[in-house]
Amino acid sequence: MGAVTIKFRGVQEEILNRIVKSGIAQTKSEAIRMAVLKFAQDLSLVDPKILVETIRADLSKDRKTVKEILEGIKRAKEESISG
């Protein structure tokens, strides 16, 4: 696996911070990996079945339940609306 160094500033940095703060991802690196998968899905570059299997495998490594992750997403959306 290769390493990539990316610098984020401004709104991109704030988005990453909100994703981690809300508990959607545990780290900024994890959030970026999720975003890459979503982007690949949006462009039809990955088979949806493989995507779901990948996400399930990643969730099984995480101590959060799907419900907790969905709650984190809801909180992040509410924070973005309110300020």
Secondary structure, DSSP 8 states (H G I E B T S, - for coil): ---------HHHHHHHHHHHHHTS-SSHHHHHHHHHHHHHHHTT-S-HHHHHHHHHHHHHHSSS-HHHHHHHHHHHHHHHHH-
